[in-house]
Amino acid sequence: MENQTFKIANGGGKLYPFGGVWPEIADNCFIAPGARIIGNVKIGTGSSIWFNVVIRGDVGSVIIGESSNIQDGSVIHVSSGGINTQIGDDVLIGHMAMVHGTTIEDGGFVGFNAATMDNSRICARGMLAAGSLLSPGKTIGEAELWMGRPAKYVREMSPKMLENNVFGSNGYAKLAQKYLSEYLSLKK
Ligand SMILES: CC(C)(COP(=O)(O)OP(=O)(O)OC[C@H]1O[C@@H](n2cnc3c(N)ncnc32)[C@H](O)[C@@H]1OP(=O)(O)O)[C@@H](O)C(=O)NCCC(=O)NCCS
């Protein structure tokens, strides 16, 4: 269709262009109803974007890897001046989180209602606890737990906590495929 202002993604969420650039979403991603993804955004295979998430790639780019999940009501944005957002594989971002100009490496975890600010980073398997605020330029090291507003280092993640987080992220990847197959069968 010419002059299309949006497209419906697999799952029912909407994709919008910005500056002539459309989001690129791998085929088996689940993009839930109410989700809106705008502009320079790339999402890898098996990732899921849940109800009412906004991902806005306008003044920079958002790249999300494989089998990651962005849960309901979260907002993912970038900052002008080249502060992009990069999210790796098997990352879990809890409900109502705000991720702004941040890099999150593979297996990283952002608890629900947490926020990350410009130029912050969560290294592989690092965790920002629910409700916490990672201030600008701060880095959570590999497999570290940070907590509070502003977030501070608490301790190394225990093997049990790391296992729980892998369980959570795998669980979301599986749940997304169930939602996706239900959506595709109802759509026929
Ligand atoms: C970080 C987390 C794993 C708990 O860590 P923990 O060290 O095992 O925490 P505990 O329950 O043993 O509590 C230890 C102390 O930290 C406090 N605490 C726990 N979680 C906290 C949080 N998110 N922010 C601030 N303080 C917290 C507790 O109140 C307790 O304080 P006290 O010693 O004064 O009583 C948990 O709070 C969390 O963030 N889980 C993520 C849940 C989530 O977002 N899931 C995504 C959706 S699926």
Ligand as a Chemical Component Dictionary entry (heavy atoms), coordinates in Angstrom:
data_LIG
# 
_chem_comp.id                   LIG 
_chem_comp.type                 NON-POLYMER 
_chem_comp.pdbx_formal_charge   0 
_chem_comp.three_letter_code    LIG 
# 
loop_
_chem_comp_atom.comp_id 
_chem_comp_atom.atom_id 
_chem_comp_atom.alt_atom_id 
_chem_comp_atom.type_symbol 
_chem_comp_atom.charge 
_chem_comp_atom.model_Cartn_x 
_chem_comp_atom.model_Cartn_y 
_chem_comp_atom.model_Cartn_z 
_chem_comp_atom.pdbx_ordinal 
LIG C1  C1  C 0 16.820 -7.855  43.775 1  
LIG C2  C2  C 0 15.820 -8.896  44.192 2  
LIG C3  C3  C 0 16.117 -10.178 43.402 3  
LIG C4  C4  C 0 15.872 -9.170  45.674 4  
LIG O1  O1  O 0 17.214 -9.330  46.105 5  
LIG P1  P1  P 0 17.572 -9.921  47.546 6  
LIG O2  O2  O 0 18.899 -9.448  47.940 7  
LIG O3  O3  O 0 17.340 -11.393 47.488 8  
LIG O4  O4  O 0 16.535 -9.208  48.474 9  
LIG P2  P2  P 0 15.843 -9.711  49.808 10 
LIG O5  O5  O 0 14.432 -10.038 49.466 11 
LIG O6  O6  O 0 16.680 -10.758 50.494 12 
LIG O7  O7  O 0 15.882 -8.399  50.672 13 
LIG C5  C5  C 0 17.086 -7.863  51.223 14 
LIG C6  C6  C 0 16.874 -6.396  51.552 15 
LIG O8  O8  O 0 16.818 -5.640  50.336 16 
LIG C7  C7  C 0 15.561 -4.950  50.230 17 
LIG N1  N1  N 0 15.154 -5.048  48.828 18 
LIG C8  C8  C 0 14.788 -6.161  48.155 19 
LIG N2  N2  N 0 14.504 -5.875  46.887 20 
LIG C9  C9  C 0 14.696 -4.535  46.758 21 
LIG C10 C10 C 0 14.564 -3.647  45.670 22 
LIG N3  N3  N 0 14.189 -4.094  44.470 23 
LIG N4  N4  N 0 14.868 -2.361  45.866 24 
LIG C11 C11 C 0 15.256 -1.896  47.084 25 
LIG N5  N5  N 0 15.398 -2.711  48.152 26 
LIG C12 C12 C 0 15.120 -4.009  47.991 27 
LIG C13 C13 C 0 14.618 -5.685  51.165 28 
LIG O9  O9  O 0 13.588 -4.845  51.614 29 
LIG C14 C14 C 0 15.558 -6.096  52.258 30 
LIG O10 O10 O 0 15.791 -4.969  53.072 31 
LIG P3  P3  P 0 16.011 -5.127  54.683 32 
LIG O11 O11 O 0 17.293 -5.901  54.833 33 
LIG O12 O12 O 0 16.101 -3.706  55.170 34 
LIG O13 O13 O 0 14.837 -5.871  55.201 35 
LIG C15 C15 C 0 14.356 -8.431  43.885 36 
LIG O14 O14 O 0 14.037 -7.293  44.636 37 
LIG C16 C16 C 0 14.139 -8.044  42.453 38 
LIG O15 O15 O 0 14.407 -6.924  42.025 39 
LIG N6  N6  N 0 13.592 -8.980  41.641 40 
LIG C17 C17 C 0 13.282 -8.713  40.246 41 
LIG C18 C18 C 0 11.787 -8.897  39.998 42 
LIG C19 C19 C 0 11.429 -8.399  38.631 43 
LIG O16 O16 O 0 11.578 -7.242  38.315 44 
LIG N7  N7  N 0 10.966 -9.283  37.763 45 
LIG C20 C20 C 0 10.656 -8.879  36.388 46 
LIG C21 C21 C 0 9.260  -9.268  35.966 47 
LIG S1  S1  S 0 9.173  -10.999 35.591 48 
# 
loop_
_chem_comp_bond.comp_id 
_chem_comp_bond.atom_id_1 
_chem_comp_bond.atom_id_2 
_chem_comp_bond.value_order 
_chem_comp_bond.pdbx_ordinal 
LIG C1  C2  SING 1  
LIG C2  C3  SING 2  
LIG C2  C4  SING 3  
LIG C2  C15 SING 4  
LIG C4  O1  SING 5  
LIG O1  P1  SING 6  
LIG P1  O2  DOUB 7  
LIG P1  O3  SING 8  
LIG P1  O4  SING 9  
LIG O4  P2  SING 10 
LIG P2  O5  DOUB 11 
LIG P2  O6  SING 12 
LIG P2  O7  SING 13 
LIG O7  C5  SING 14 
LIG C5  C6  SING 15 
LIG C6  O8  SING 16 
LIG C6  C14 SING 17 
LIG O8  C7  SING 18 
LIG C7  N1  SING 19 
LIG C7  C13 SING 20 
LIG N1  C8  SING 21 
LIG N1  C12 SING 22 
LIG C8  N2  DOUB 23 
LIG N2  C9  SING 24 
LIG C9  C10 SING 25 
LIG C9  C12 DOUB 26 
LIG C10 N3  SING 27 
LIG C10 N4  DOUB 28 
LIG N4  C11 SING 29 
LIG C11 N5  DOUB 30 
LIG N5  C12 SING 31 
LIG C13 O9  SING 32 
LIG C13 C14 SING 33 
LIG C14 O10 SING 34 
LIG O10 P3  SING 35 
LIG P3  O11 DOUB 36 
LIG P3  O12 SING 37 
LIG P3  O13 SING 38 
LIG C15 O14 SING 39 
LIG C15 C16 SING 40 
LIG C16 O15 DOUB 41 
LIG C16 N6  SING 42 
LIG N6  C17 SING 43 
LIG C17 C18 SING 44 
LIG C18 C19 SING 45 
LIG C19 O16 DOUB 46 
LIG C19 N7  SING 47 
LIG N7  C20 SING 48 
LIG C20 C21 SING 49 
LIG C21 S1  SING 50 
# 
